[in-house]
């Protein structure tokens, strides 16, 4: 007799892997290689649009969700792209891919990514790398099952190991204040 297949719904523990692709080029922009676990309806690890599409799917399904990057990350703002001469940029902030955290006079903090260094000029971009793009989330569902009480409380996987279990048994409980 075949067991009924668990489907993604609130209160289910789900493990999945995903890739975010640029719809125009097909290139992989972001990839999660190891399965991530969460409790559906408790811990929303991806955008609301993606989470809704996952409902009703089961382990083994591959789900593709087209997403307008403008809706999640906002439209691209060219005013957040600037350049500076190489000699004005500290050496630690010259490598493409480096994230630089900057604060303006008002105290607002923004992350910039070094996008290029041609040996004379360094370019910084304060836009989210996925904004302004047509994206395709490709999700591979690995596991769907009832979540344990511990997983529901934690919002995701509860990792156990012999060392951790031994520590937890020997640790003294701290009384509630």
C-alpha positions in Angstrom: 0.0 0.0 0.0 1.4 3.4 -1.0 1.7 6.0 1.7 -0.1 9.3 1.0 2.3 12.0 -0.2 2.8 15.0 2.0 2.0 18.3 0.4 3.3 21.7 1.4 0.9 23.5 3.7 1.0 25.5 6.9 2.7 23.6 9.7 4.7 21.3 7.3 8.5 21.0 7.5 10.0 21.7 4.1 13.5 21.3 2.8 14.4 22.7 -0.5 17.3 23.9 -2.7 16.9 26.8 -5.1 18.5 28.9 -7.8 17.7 32.4 -8.9 18.2 32.8 -12.6 18.2 35.9 -14.9 15.3 35.1 -17.2 16.9 36.9 -20.2 20.3 35.2 -20.1 19.5 32.1 -18.1 22.6 32.7 -16.0 22.5 31.7 -12.3 22.6 34.8 -10.1 22.2 33.0 -6.7 22.3 29.4 -5.7 21.6 27.5 -2.5 23.5 24.3 -2.9 22.6 22.6 0.4 18.9 22.0 1.4 17.5 24.7 3.7 14.6 23.8 6.0 11.8 25.8 7.3 8.2 25.4 8.7 5.7 26.6 6.1 3.5 29.4 7.4 5.8 30.0 10.4 9.1 31.0 8.9 8.8 32.7 5.5 12.4 32.3 4.1 11.6 33.5 0.6 9.3 36.2 -0.9 5.6 35.9 -0.2 5.0 35.3 -4.0 7.3 32.3 -4.0 6.0 30.9 -0.7 2.4 30.9 -2.1 3.4 29.0 -5.2 5.0 26.3 -3.2 1.8 25.4 -1.4 0.4 22.1 -2.5 3.6 20.8 -4.0 5.4 17.7 -2.8 8.9 16.2 -2.4 10.5 15.7 -5.8 8.7 18.6 -7.5 10.7 21.3 -9.3 8.8 24.6 -9.2 9.7 27.6 -11.3 8.4 31.0 -10.3 8.9 34.0 -12.5 9.4 37.2 -10.4 9.8 40.8 -11.3 12.9 41.9 -9.3 11.4 45.4 -9.1 8.6 44.1 -6.9 11.0 42.5 -4.4 14.1 44.6 -4.5 12.8 47.9 -6.1 13.6 49.5 -9.4 17.2 50.2 -10.3 18.4 53.7 -9.3 21.4 54.9 -11.3 21.9 57.6 -8.7 23.2 54.8 -6.4 26.1 54.1 -8.8 29.2 56.1 -8.5 32.9 56.0 -9.3 36.0 57.2 -7.6 39.6 57.4 -8.7 41.6 54.4 -7.6 44.0 56.5 -5.4 41.0 57.8 -3.4 39.8 54.3 -2.5 41.3 52.3 0.4 43.0 49.1 -0.9 40.5 46.9 1.1 37.6 48.4 -1.1 39.0 47.9 -4.5 38.2 44.3 -5.3 35.1 43.7 -7.4 32.5 41.8 -5.3 33.5 43.5 -2.1 30.7 45.0 0.0 31.3 48.4 1.5 29.0 49.8 4.2 28.6 53.6 4.0 26.8 56.1 6.2 25.5 59.5 5.0 25.3 62.7 7.0 21.8 61.8 8.2 23.1 58.5 9.7 21.4 56.3 7.0 23.4 53.2 6.3 23.6 51.6 2.8 25.6 48.7 1.4 27.5 49.3 -1.9 29.1 46.6 -4.0 32.3 47.2 -5.9 31.3 46.3 -9.4 34.5 47.1 -11.3 38.0 48.3 -11.0 39.8 49.1 -14.3 43.1 50.2 -12.6 42.2 53.9 -12.7 38.6 54.1 -11.5 36.5 52.0 -9.0 32.8 51.7 -9.5 30.4 51.2 -6.6 26.7 50.2 -6.8 24.2 50.7 -4.0 21.4 48.8 -5.8 20.5 45.3 -4.7 22.1 43.0 -7.2 18.8 41.5 -8.2 16.8 44.8 -8.6 15.5 45.7 -12.0 15.8 42.2 -13.4 13.3 39.6 -14.6 14.1 36.6 -12.3 13.2 32.9 -12.3 13.3 31.1 -9.0 13.8 27.4 -9.6 13.1 25.4 -6.4 13.7 21.7 -5.9 11.6 20.4 -3.1 13.5 17.7 -1.1 11.4 17.0 1.9 7.8 17.6 3.0 6.6 16.2 6.4 4.8 17.1 9.5 6.8 19.6 11.6 7.7 18.7 15.1 6.8 21.0 18.0 10.4 22.0 18.3 10.7 22.8 14.6 7.5 24.9 14.8 8.8 26.8 17.8 12.2 27.4 16.0 10.7 28.1 12.6 12.9 25.5 11.0 15.3 22.6 11.4 16.4 21.7 14.9 19.9 20.3 14.6 21.0 17.6 16.9 24.4 16.1 17.4 25.9 13.8 20.0 28.1 16.7 21.3 25.2 19.1 21.5 22.9 16.5 23.1 25.6 15.7 25.8 26.1 19.4 26.4 22.3 20.0 26.8 21.9 17.1 29.2 24.8 18.4 31.4 23.8 22.1 31.2 21.9 23.5 34.2 18.5 24.9 33.5 18.3 28.6 34.1 15.2 29.4 36.1 12.7 31.8 34.6 12.8 35.2 36.1 
